[in-house]
């Protein structure tokens, strides 16, 4: 039995999860049911159709969120962490550290495609959420319509502008505000539903089946709108490492699911009584005196939902950089106590441009709904495919169990994805194009790193053999410590070769340092740092860290003192190899992709900054590599 302190902690974590995990799915009632009756679906607002749509919505929430994610997908935790890249790393056969960039195999390709689509969803979520909230002012009078777009843009500009300050202070308010939001959803919904009790018949799944049988063509198309109630379901898995499985499940069962069900039933009941309310059933549920407070509350809720999505994009960028699929970027920590709260300036600017551009391009949340969903649906399909790999490789399931369980989920996911494909001509192409571009960028960066690694492996001498040759020469030994960063622990770094060749000197203490990224979120224990003596005053150090961690070289070297490596880091000089690439027609990548890689490389963050090495102690030695 759970004791009171543990129960209290779980409750507090569940409250915090409301503000981070459930923001996106919790604001879907603003537009989801309305879009099911979009003019393109040609559905009349009648009792059988309303109950059929509500039944589809209810069972989509139960089967996809409750069964698939909470009961099944969340079993696949990579040391407690979730998300598409953590799942990708979990599904790989070999999860040990690797200094050599991994080839793009099927599992990695699925993970990178999923990550690329998450970015597409990341710029649409703030746009459609804020727009749909602000559009509530049009319910009172159409005179406010000209101001909707400017207000939405102003809210988004302010939202992205405060990202550099972090969410440490505001984060404590997110959970309570979202709790108020969900209570409001439930109160408005149940008040309407009890007035029209026949709406509760929608709980039976036979209404969903009957609707699809009676309207096969329209029913398939409308699945793309029904899917809007599921946007944000991926966040349950992605944020598992921040809150744990228990609090996320607790928040869903006790607050989120009941509130959403009551809200959708209330909107359906309203449409049964007043079919004309289909223009905006969410806001028309509210009494007139509550409309303005509801618009304010909805706007705040959508900002919180957008914050969760943007924070997720920052975290995903950090993971992709550490795993070697994105160039190094400036990453700033905005909280002294929560390492997960980070700010990536470059990504913030790009997402600001994309989000505001979408608001201007599409103009209304209804138009944006055509572009929304396909990225999330695609990510869900890819997640299911990766889960099947994990079930087979990690959980040791038999083929029959894998096919039956994941096949059932895949049928649901492909149905929703197929319905969203119909949106491509009307805006659904946008996240697909963005995702394809990001996938190309990540594979190009990884491919370029592999070409450079292959060149260095073939040209640079083995470290032990080269050291033996160098130490036999009468070279001048100068006081101090030289730390040479090298990509491969067994190879001589180009900076050391060039320094010996041209300067003819050696430092008294030589350290050859290799940092490697494990395919796990964090690395703990004695194998975090490995020190190996190679000769008198010469040591090889291999530092391993997880893809959720950020390497701090000076801190890691200080930890080597427990293994006998006591360095005066204030007097050390760090030698880095600055690789300058040249695009050539040689076999490798297409010439234009090689040029793209060179552009990315030139604009990536300097290694000294990324590894937190004091700039005044860094010496960079260039080497030219033809790729």
C-alpha positions as CSV (number, residue, x, y, z in Angstrom):
1,X,0.0,0.0,0.0
2,X,1.2,3.5,-0.8
3,X,2.0,5.5,2.3
4,X,0.7,9.1,2.8
5,X,4.0,10.9,1.9
6,X,4.4,8.9,-1.3
7,X,0.8,9.5,-2.2
8,X,1.2,13.2,-1.6
9,X,4.3,13.3,-3.8
10,X,2.6,11.4,-6.6
11,X,-0.3,13.9,-6.4
12,X,2.0,16.9,-6.6
13,X,3.8,15.4,-9.6
14,X,0.4,14.6,-11.3
15,X,-0.6,18.3,-10.8
16,X,2.7,19.4,-12.3
17,X,2.2,17.0,-15.2
18,X,-1.1,18.7,-16.0
19,X,0.8,21.8,-17.0
20,X,3.4,20.1,-19.2
21,X,2.1,16.8,-20.4
22,X,-1.6,17.5,-21.1
23,X,-1.6,21.0,-22.4
24,X,-1.9,20.1,-26.1
25,X,-4.5,17.4,-25.8
26,X,-6.3,19.4,-23.2
27,X,-6.9,22.4,-25.5
28,X,-8.2,20.2,-28.4
29,X,-11.8,20.8,-27.4
30,X,-11.4,24.4,-28.7
31,X,-11.6,23.1,-32.3
32,X,-11.8,19.3,-32.6
33,X,-15.6,18.7,-32.7
34,X,-16.1,21.8,-34.7
35,X,-13.8,20.6,-37.4
36,X,-15.6,17.3,-37.6
37,X,-18.5,19.3,-39.1
38,X,-16.3,21.2,-41.5
39,X,-18.0,22.0,-44.8
40,X,-15.7,19.7,-46.7
41,X,-17.2,16.7,-44.9
42,X,-20.8,17.5,-45.9
43,X,-22.2,16.2,-42.6
44,X,-25.6,17.4,-41.3
45,X,-25.9,18.2,-37.6
46,X,-28.3,15.4,-36.7
47,X,-28.6,13.1,-33.6
48,X,-27.2,9.9,-35.3
49,X,-24.2,11.8,-36.8
50,X,-23.5,13.6,-33.5
51,X,-23.6,10.4,-31.5
52,X,-21.5,8.6,-34.1
53,X,-18.8,11.3,-34.1
54,X,-18.8,11.5,-30.3
55,X,-18.4,7.7,-30.1
56,X,-15.4,7.9,-32.4
57,X,-13.9,10.6,-30.2
58,X,-14.5,8.7,-27.0
59,X,-13.1,5.4,-28.2
60,X,-10.1,7.1,-29.9
61,X,-9.2,8.6,-26.5
62,X,-9.7,5.2,-24.8
63,X,-7.9,3.0,-27.3
64,X,-5.0,5.3,-28.4
65,X,-4.2,7.2,-25.2
66,X,-5.3,4.9,-22.4
67,X,-4.5,1.5,-24.0
68,X,-1.7,2.2,-26.4
69,X,0.3,4.9,-24.7
70,X,-0.5,4.5,-20.9
71,X,-0.6,0.8,-20.8
72,X,1.7,-0.3,-23.5
73,X,4.1,2.3,-25.0
74,X,5.1,3.6,-21.6
75,X,6.6,0.2,-20.8
76,X,9.4,1.1,-23.2
77,X,11.5,3.4,-21.0
78,X,15.1,4.1,-21.7
79,X,16.4,4.4,-18.2
80,X,13.1,6.1,-17.3
81,X,13.2,8.4,-20.4
82,X,10.8,8.4,-23.2
83,X,10.3,10.1,-26.6
84,X,11.0,9.1,-30.2
85,X,14.8,9.4,-30.0
86,X,15.0,7.6,-26.7
87,X,12.8,4.8,-28.3
88,X,15.1,4.8,-31.3
89,X,18.2,4.3,-29.1
90,X,16.4,1.6,-27.1
91,X,15.6,-0.3,-30.3
92,X,19.1,-0.5,-31.6
93,X,21.0,-3.7,-31.3
94,X,24.1,-2.2,-29.9
95,X,23.6,0.5,-27.3
96,X,27.2,1.0,-26.3
97,X,29.1,4.3,-26.7
98,X,30.3,5.2,-30.2
99,X,32.7,7.9,-31.3
100,X,32.0,6.9,-34.9
101,X,28.7,8.4,-36.3
102,X,26.3,5.5,-36.7
103,X,25.0,4.6,-40.1
104,X,21.4,5.4,-40.9
105,X,19.9,1.9,-40.6
106,X,16.1,1.2,-40.6
107,X,15.7,1.8,-36.8
108,X,17.6,5.1,-36.9
109,X,15.7,6.2,-40.0
110,X,12.4,5.6,-38.3
111,X,13.5,7.6,-35.3
112,X,14.8,10.5,-37.3
113,X,11.7,10.6,-39.4
114,X,9.6,10.7,-36.2
115,X,11.8,13.5,-34.8
116,X,11.5,15.5,-38.0
117,X,7.7,15.3,-37.9
118,X,7.7,16.4,-34.2
119,X,9.3,19.7,-35.3
120,X,6.5,20.1,-37.9
121,X,3.9,19.6,-35.2
122,X,5.9,22.0,-32.9
123,X,5.3,25.1,-35.1
124,X,1.7,24.3,-35.8
125,X,0.6,23.7,-32.2
126,X,1.2,27.2,-30.9
127,X,-0.3,28.7,-34.1
128,X,-3.6,26.7,-34.1
129,X,-4.0,26.7,-30.3
130,X,-3.5,30.5,-29.8
131,X,-5.6,31.3,-32.8
132,X,-8.5,29.1,-31.7
133,X,-8.4,30.7,-28.2
134,X,-8.3,34.3,-29.4
135,X,-11.1,33.6,-31.9
136,X,-13.5,33.3,-29.0
137,X,-13.8,37.1,-29.0
138,X,-15.6,36.7,-32.3
139,X,-18.4,34.8,-30.7
140,X,-19.7,37.9,-28.9
141,X,-19.6,40.1,-32.0
142,X,-18.0,39.9,-35.4
143,X,-16.8,43.5,-34.9
144,X,-13.7,42.0,-33.2
145,X,-12.8,39.8,-36.2
146,X,-10.2,42.3,-37.7
147,X,-8.3,42.2,-34.4
148,X,-8.1,38.4,-34.0
149,X,-5.0,38.0,-36.2
150,X,-3.0,40.9,-34.7
151,X,-3.8,39.8,-31.1
152,X,-2.7,36.2,-31.9
153,X,0.5,37.4,-33.4
154,X,1.2,39.7,-30.5
155,X,0.6,36.8,-28.0
156,X,3.0,34.5,-30.0
157,X,5.7,37.2,-30.2
158,X,5.5,37.7,-26.5
159,X,5.5,34.0,-25.9
160,X,8.7,33.4,-27.9
161,X,10.4,36.5,-26.5
162,X,10.2,35.2,-22.9
163,X,11.8,31.9,-23.7
164,X,15.3,33.1,-22.8
165,X,14.1,33.7,-19.3
166,X,13.2,30.1,-18.8
167,X,10.0,28.6,-17.3
168,X,11.4,27.9,-13.8
169,X,9.3,30.6,-12.2
170,X,6.2,30.2,-14.3
171,X,6.3,26.4,-14.2
172,X,4.9,26.3,-10.7
173,X,1.8,28.0,-12.0
174,X,1.2,25.7,-15.0
175,X,-0.3,22.8,-13.1
176,X,-2.8,24.8,-11.0
177,X,-3.9,26.8,-14.1
178,X,-4.4,23.7,-16.2
179,X,-6.3,22.1,-13.3
180,X,-8.7,25.1,-13.4
181,X,-8.9,24.7,-17.1
182,X,-9.9,21.0,-16.9
183,X,-12.4,21.7,-14.1
184,X,-13.9,24.4,-16.4
185,X,-14.1,21.9,-19.3
186,X,-15.9,19.4,-17.1
187,X,-18.3,21.9,-15.5
188,X,-19.3,23.4,-18.9
189,X,-19.7,19.9,-20.4
190,X,-21.7,18.3,-17.7
191,X,-24.1,21.2,-17.4
192,X,-24.9,20.8,-21.1
193,X,-24.9,17.0,-21.2
194,X,-27.5,16.6,-18.3
195,X,-29.9,18.8,-20.3
196,X,-29.8,16.3,-23.2
197,X,-29.1,12.9,-21.6
198,X,-29.5,11.0,-24.9
199,X,-26.0,12.2,-25.7
200,X,-24.6,9.6,-23.2
201,X,-25.6,6.9,-25.7
202,X,-22.4,7.8,-27.6
203,X,-20.4,5.9,-25.0
204,X,-21.4,2.7,-26.8
205,X,-18.9,1.9,-29.6
206,X,-21.7,0.6,-31.9
207,X,-22.6,4.2,-32.7
208,X,-19.1,4.7,-34.1
209,X,-19.3,1.5,-36.1
210,X,-22.7,2.4,-37.4
211,X,-21.6,5.9,-38.4
212,X,-18.7,4.5,-40.4
213,X,-21.0,1.9,-42.1
214,X,-23.6,4.5,-43.0
215,X,-21.1,7.1,-44.2
216,X,-18.0,5.1,-45.5
217,X,-16.5,7.8,-47.6
218,X,-17.3,10.7,-45.3
219,X,-16.5,8.6,-42.3
220,X,-12.9,7.9,-43.4
221,X,-12.3,11.6,-44.2
222,X,-13.7,12.8,-40.9
223,X,-11.2,10.6,-39.1
224,X,-8.7,13.3,-39.9
225,X,-10.7,15.7,-37.8
226,X,-11.5,13.1,-35.0
227,X,-7.7,12.7,-34.8
228,X,-7.4,16.3,-33.5
229,X,-8.6,15.1,-30.1
230,X,-5.4,13.0,-29.9
231,X,-2.9,15.6,-30.7
232,X,-0.5,15.7,-27.8
233,X,-0.8,12.0,-26.9
234,X,2.9,11.6,-27.8
235,X,3.7,14.0,-25.0
236,X,2.6,11.4,-22.4
237,X,5.5,9.2,-23.5
238,X,8.0,12.0,-24.3
239,X,7.7,13.6,-20.8
240,X,7.8,10.3,-18.9
241,X,11.3,11.0,-17.7
242,X,10.3,14.3,-16.1
243,X,7.3,13.0,-14.1
244,X,7.3,9.2,-14.1
245,X,4.6,6.8,-15.2
246,X,2.6,6.9,-12.1
247,X,1.8,10.7,-11.9
248,X,1.1,10.8,-15.7
249,X,-1.4,8.0,-15.4
250,X,-2.9,9.5,-12.3
251,X,-3.4,12.8,-14.0
252,X,-5.1,11.1,-17.0
253,X,-7.5,8.8,-15.1
254,X,-8.5,11.3,-12.4
255,X,-8.6,14.6,-14.2
256,X,-7.9,14.8,-17.9
257,X,-9.9,11.9,-19.3
258,X,-13.1,12.6,-17.3
259,X,-12.9,16.3,-18.2
260,X,-12.4,15.7,-21.9
261,X,-15.2,13.2,-22.1
262,X,-17.6,15.5,-20.3
263,X,-16.6,18.4,-22.5
264,X,-17.1,16.6,-25.8
265,X,-20.4,15.1,-24.6
266,X,-21.5,18.6,-23.5
267,X,-20.6,20.0,-26.9
268,X,-22.5,17.2,-28.6
269,X,-25.5,17.9,-26.4
270,X,-25.4,21.5,-27.3
271,X,-25.4,20.6,-31.0
272,X,-28.4,18.3,-30.5
273,X,-30.3,21.2,-29.0
274,X,-28.9,24.0,-31.2
275,X,-27.5,22.7,-34.5
276,X,-26.5,26.3,-35.4
277,X,-23.9,26.2,-32.6
278,X,-21.7,24.2,-34.8
279,X,-19.8,27.4,-35.7
280,X,-18.1,27.3,-32.3
281,X,-19.5,24.8,-29.9
282,X,-16.9,25.3,-27.3
283,X,-17.4,28.9,-26.6
284,X,-21.2,28.7,-27.1
285,X,-21.3,26.3,-24.2
286,X,-20.5,29.2,-21.9
287,X,-23.0,31.7,-20.6
288,X,-22.6,35.2,-21.9
289,X,-21.2,36.6,-18.7
290,X,-18.4,34.0,-18.7
291,X,-17.3,34.4,-22.3
292,X,-14.5,37.0,-21.8
293,X,-13.0,35.1,-18.7
294,X,-13.2,31.9,-20.8
295,X,-11.3,33.5,-23.7
296,X,-8.6,34.7,-21.3
297,X,-8.4,31.3,-19.6
298,X,-8.3,29.5,-23.0
299,X,-5.5,31.8,-24.2
300,X,-3.4,31.1,-21.1
301,X,-4.1,27.4,-21.4
302,X,-3.0,27.4,-25.1
303,X,0.2,29.3,-24.1
304,X,1.0,26.6,-21.6
305,X,0.3,24.0,-24.2
306,X,2.6,25.8,-26.6
307,X,5.3,26.1,-23.9
308,X,5.2,22.3,-23.4
309,X,5.6,21.7,-27.1
310,X,8.4,24.2,-27.4
311,X,10.3,22.8,-24.4
312,X,9.9,19.4,-26.0
313,X,11.5,20.7,-29.2
314,X,14.4,22.2,-27.2
315,X,14.9,18.8,-25.5
316,X,14.7,16.9,-28.8
317,X,17.3,19.3,-30.3
318,X,19.6,18.6,-27.4
319,X,19.2,14.9,-27.8
320,X,19.8,15.0,-31.6
321,X,23.0,17.1,-31.1
322,X,24.4,14.7,-28.6
323,X,23.5,11.7,-30.8
324,X,25.3,13.3,-33.7
325,X,22.3,14.1,-36.0
326,X,22.3,17.9,-35.7
327,X,25.2,20.4,-35.6
328,X,26.3,21.8,-32.3
329,X,24.2,24.7,-31.1
330,X,24.2,27.1,-28.2
331,X,22.3,25.5,-25.3
332,X,21.5,27.5,-22.3
333,X,20.2,26.2,-19.0
334,X,17.4,28.4,-17.5
335,X,17.1,26.7,-14.1
336,X,19.7,25.9,-11.5
337,X,17.6,23.0,-10.1
338,X,16.0,21.5,-13.2
339,X,18.5,20.3,-15.8
340,X,15.7,19.6,-18.3
341,X,14.8,23.3,-18.6
342,X,16.9,24.5,-21.5
343,X,16.8,27.2,-24.1
344,X,18.1,26.9,-27.6
345,X,18.3,30.4,-29.2
346,X,18.6,29.2,-32.8
347,X,15.7,26.8,-32.6
348,X,13.6,29.4,-30.8
349,X,14.1,31.9,-33.7
350,X,13.4,29.3,-36.3
351,X,10.2,28.2,-34.6
352,X,9.1,31.8,-34.1
353,X,9.4,32.5,-37.8
354,X,7.6,29.3,-38.7
355,X,4.7,29.8,-36.2
356,X,4.0,33.4,-37.0
357,X,4.3,32.6,-40.7
358,X,1.7,30.0,-40.4
359,X,-0.7,32.3,-38.6
360,X,-0.3,34.9,-41.4
361,X,-0.5,32.3,-44.2
362,X,-3.6,30.4,-43.0
363,X,-5.4,33.2,-41.1
364,X,-7.9,31.1,-39.1
365,X,-7.6,28.0,-36.8
366,X,-10.1,26.2,-39.1
367,X,-7.7,26.7,-42.1
368,X,-4.8,25.6,-39.9
369,X,-6.7,22.4,-38.9
370,X,-6.1,21.2,-42.5
371,X,-2.4,21.2,-41.9
372,X,-2.6,19.9,-38.3
373,X,-2.6,16.2,-37.5
374,X,-0.6,14.5,-40.3
375,X,2.7,15.1,-38.5
376,X,1.4,13.7,-35.2
377,X,-0.3,10.8,-37.0
378,X,3.0,10.0,-38.8
379,X,4.9,10.1,-35.6
380,X,2.4,7.7,-34.0
381,X,2.9,5.2,-36.9
382,X,6.7,5.4,-36.6
383,X,6.5,5.0,-32.8
384,X,4.4,1.8,-33.2
385,X,7.0,0.4,-35.7
386,X,9.8,1.2,-33.2
387,X,7.8,-0.3,-30.3
388,X,7.5,-3.6,-32.3
389,X,11.3,-3.6,-32.7
390,X,11.7,-3.0,-28.9
391,X,9.2,-5.7,-28.1
392,X,11.1,-8.2,-30.2
393,X,14.7,-7.2,-29.2
394,X,14.4,-6.0,-25.7
395,X,11.3,-7.7,-24.3
396,X,12.0,-10.9,-26.2
397,X,8.4,-11.2,-27.4
398,X,7.5,-13.9,-29.9
399,X,6.6,-12.9,-33.4
400,X,3.0,-13.8,-32.9
401,X,2.6,-11.5,-29.9
402,X,4.4,-8.7,-31.7
403,X,2.3,-9.0,-34.8
404,X,-1.0,-9.2,-32.9
405,X,-0.4,-6.4,-30.4
406,X,1.5,-3.9,-32.5
407,X,-0.5,-4.9,-35.5
408,X,-3.7,-3.8,-33.8
409,X,-2.2,-0.4,-32.9
410,X,-0.8,-0.1,-36.4
411,X,-4.2,-0.5,-38.0
412,X,-5.6,2.3,-35.8
413,X,-2.5,4.6,-36.5
414,X,-2.6,3.9,-40.3
415,X,-6.3,4.6,-40.4
416,X,-5.8,8.0,-38.8
417,X,-2.7,8.7,-40.9
418,X,-4.6,7.7,-44.1
419,X,-7.4,10.1,-43.2
420,X,-4.9,12.9,-42.6
421,X,-3.3,12.2,-46.0
422,X,-6.5,13.6,-47.5
423,X,-5.5,17.0,-46.0
424,X,-2.3,17.2,-48.0
425,X,-3.7,19.4,-50.8
426,X,-5.3,21.8,-48.2
427,X,-2.2,22.4,-46.1
428,X,-1.1,19.0,-44.8
429,X,1.8,19.2,-47.2
430,X,3.5,21.8,-45.0
431,X,4.6,19.6,-42.0
432,X,5.5,16.9,-44.4
433,X,7.8,19.2,-46.4
434,X,9.3,20.6,-43.2
435,X,9.8,17.1,-41.8
436,X,11.4,15.9,-45.1
437,X,13.8,18.9,-45.0
438,X,14.8,18.3,-41.4
439,X,15.3,14.6,-42.1
440,X,17.5,15.5,-45.0
441,X,19.5,17.9,-42.8
442,X,20.0,15.3,-40.1
443,X,21.0,12.5,-42.4
444,X,23.3,15.0,-44.3
445,X,25.0,16.0,-41.0
446,X,25.4,12.4,-40.0
447,X,26.7,11.4,-43.4
448,X,29.2,14.2,-43.5
449,X,30.6,13.3,-40.1
450,X,30.9,9.7,-41.2
451,X,32.9,10.8,-44.3
452,X,35.3,12.8,-42.2
453,X,35.6,10.0,-39.7
454,X,36.4,7.6,-42.5
455,X,39.1,9.9,-43.9
456,X,40.7,10.4,-40.5
457,X,40.6,6.6,-39.8
458,X,42.5,6.0,-43.1
459,X,45.0,8.8,-42.8
460,X,45.8,9.2,-39.1
461,X,48.3,6.8,-37.5
462,X,47.5,4.6,-34.5
463,X,48.1,6.5,-31.3
464,X,50.2,3.9,-29.5
465,X,52.5,3.4,-32.5
466,X,52.9,7.1,-33.2
467,X,53.6,7.9,-29.5
468,X,56.3,5.3,-29.4
469,X,57.9,6.9,-32.5
470,X,57.6,10.4,-31.1
471,X,58.9,9.7,-27.6
472,X,62.0,8.1,-29.2
473,X,62.9,11.4,-30.8
474,X,64.9,14.1,-28.9
475,X,62.0,16.6,-28.7
476,X,61.9,19.4,-26.3
477,X,59.6,18.8,-23.3
478,X,58.0,22.0,-22.0
479,X,56.3,22.4,-18.6
480,X,52.5,22.1,-18.4
481,X,49.7,19.9,-19.5
482,X,48.4,19.5,-23.0
483,X,44.9,18.0,-23.4
484,X,44.2,16.8,-27.0
485,X,40.6,16.2,-27.9
486,X,40.2,13.3,-30.3
487,X,37.2,11.6,-31.9
488,X,38.8,8.2,-31.7
489,X,40.7,6.9,-28.7
490,X,42.9,4.6,-30.8
491,X,43.9,7.2,-33.4
492,X,46.3,10.1,-33.1
493,X,44.4,13.4,-33.2
494,X,45.4,15.7,-36.2
495,X,46.2,18.5,-33.8
496,X,48.9,16.4,-32.1
497,X,50.4,15.3,-35.4
498,X,50.5,18.9,-36.7
499,X,51.9,20.3,-33.4
500,X,54.7,17.7,-33.3
501,X,55.5,18.1,-37.0
502,X,55.7,21.9,-37.0
503,X,56.6,22.9,-33.4
504,X,58.9,20.0,-32.4
505,X,57.8,20.1,-28.7
506,X,55.9,18.0,-26.2
507,X,54.3,19.0,-22.9
508,X,55.4,17.2,-19.8
509,X,51.9,15.9,-19.3
510,X,49.9,14.6,-22.3
511,X,46.2,13.7,-22.1
512,X,44.3,12.3,-25.1
513,X,40.7,12.8,-24.4
514,X,37.8,11.2,-26.2
515,X,34.1,11.9,-25.4
516,X,31.5,9.3,-26.4
517,X,27.8,9.4,-26.3
518,X,26.0,6.3,-25.0
519,X,22.7,5.2,-26.4
520,X,21.1,5.8,-23.0
521,X,19.9,9.1,-21.4
522,X,22.5,9.2,-18.5
523,X,25.6,7.4,-17.6
524,X,26.5,6.7,-13.9
525,X,29.0,4.5,-12.2
526,X,32.7,3.9,-12.5
527,X,32.6,3.4,-16.3
528,X,31.7,7.1,-16.7
529,X,35.4,7.9,-17.0
530,X,38.2,5.5,-18.0
531,X,41.9,6.5,-17.5
532,X,44.6,4.4,-19.2
533,X,48.4,5.2,-18.9
534,X,50.2,4.9,-22.2
535,X,53.7,6.1,-21.2
536,X,55.4,8.2,-18.6
537,X,53.3,11.4,-18.4
538,X,51.0,10.2,-21.1
539,X,47.4,9.1,-20.5
540,X,44.4,8.2,-22.6
541,X,41.0,9.3,-21.1
542,X,37.7,8.1,-22.4
543,X,34.6,9.9,-21.0
544,X,31.2,8.5,-21.6
545,X,27.9,10.4,-21.1
546,X,24.3,9.9,-22.1
547,X,22.4,11.7,-24.8
548,X,20.4,13.7,-22.2
549,X,23.6,15.1,-20.7
550,X,25.9,18.0,-21.7
551,X,29.6,17.4,-21.5
552,X,31.7,19.8,-19.4
553,X,35.3,18.8,-20.0
554,X,36.9,20.6,-17.1
555,X,34.4,19.1,-14.7
556,X,34.8,15.6,-16.1
557,X,38.6,15.8,-16.0
558,X,38.4,16.9,-12.4
559,X,36.5,13.7,-11.7
560,X,39.5,11.8,-13.0
561,X,41.4,12.5,-9.7
562,X,39.7,9.5,-8.2
563,X,41.5,7.4,-10.8
564,X,44.9,8.9,-10.2
565,X,44.8,11.7,-12.9
566,X,45.5,14.9,-10.9
567,X,45.8,17.8,-13.3
568,X,46.1,21.5,-12.8
569,X,43.4,22.4,-15.1
570,X,44.0,26.1,-14.7
571,X,47.4,25.7,-16.3
572,X,46.3,23.1,-19.0
573,X,46.2,23.9,-22.7
574,X,43.4,22.2,-24.7
575,X,44.3,21.4,-28.3
576,X,41.4,21.0,-30.7
577,X,41.4,19.8,-34.3
578,X,39.5,22.2,-36.5
579,X,38.4,20.1,-39.5
580,X,37.8,22.2,-42.7
581,X,35.9,20.2,-45.3
582,X,36.1,20.5,-49.1
583,X,33.3,19.2,-51.3
584,X,34.6,17.0,-54.1
585,X,33.0,14.7,-56.7
586,X,34.5,11.7,-54.8
587,X,32.2,8.8,-53.8
588,X,30.3,9.7,-50.7
589,X,27.4,12.1,-50.8
590,X,26.0,14.1,-53.6
591,X,28.0,17.3,-54.2
592,X,25.1,19.6,-53.1
593,X,24.7,17.6,-49.8
594,X,28.5,17.9,-49.2
595,X,28.1,21.7,-49.6
596,X,25.2,21.7,-47.2
597,X,27.2,19.8,-44.7
598,X,30.1,22.3,-45.0
599,X,27.6,25.2,-44.5
600,X,26.2,23.5,-41.4
601,X,29.7,22.8,-40.1
602,X,30.8,26.4,-40.5
603,X,27.8,27.7,-38.7
604,X,27.8,25.2,-35.8
605,X,28.9,26.1,-32.3
606,X,32.6,25.9,-31.8
607,X,33.7,22.8,-30.0
608,X,35.4,24.8,-27.2
609,X,32.1,26.5,-26.3
610,X,30.1,23.2,-26.6
611,X,32.4,21.4,-24.3
612,X,32.6,24.4,-21.9
613,X,36.4,24.8,-22.2
614,X,37.7,28.2,-21.1
615,X,38.4,30.1,-24.4
616,X,41.8,31.4,-23.2
617,X,43.1,27.9,-22.7
618,X,42.2,26.6,-26.2
619,X,44.4,26.2,-29.2
620,X,42.8,25.1,-32.5
621,X,44.9,23.5,-35.2
622,X,43.2,23.2,-38.6
623,X,43.2,20.3,-41.0
624,X,41.7,20.1,-44.5
625,X,39.6,17.0,-45.4
626,X,38.2,16.3,-48.9
627,X,34.9,14.6,-48.6
